[in-house]
């Protein structure tokens, strides 16, 4: 469980960063 709590937020953070990057590029 500890492994997931450490790994998941970082993974989600990367997705959010990528999405924000594409949004800023489009606009």
C-alpha positions in Angstrom: 0.0 0.0 0.0 2.8 2.4 0.8 4.3 1.9 -2.6 1.1 2.9 -4.3 0.6 6.0 -2.1 4.1 7.2 -3.1 3.9 6.2 -6.8 0.3 7.2 -7.7 0.4 10.9 -6.8 3.6 11.3 -8.8 2.0 9.6 -11.8 -1.2 11.7 -11.5 1.0 14.8 -11.2 2.7 14.0 -14.4 -0.6 13.6 -16.2 -1.9 16.9 -14.9 1.3 18.6 -15.9 1.1 17.2 -19.4 -2.5 18.2 -19.7 -1.8 21.7 -18.5 1.1 21.9 -20.9 -1.1 21.0 -23.9 -3.8 23.5 -22.7 -1.4 26.4 -22.5 0.0 25.5 -25.9 -3.5 25.5 -27.5 -4.5 28.8 -25.9 
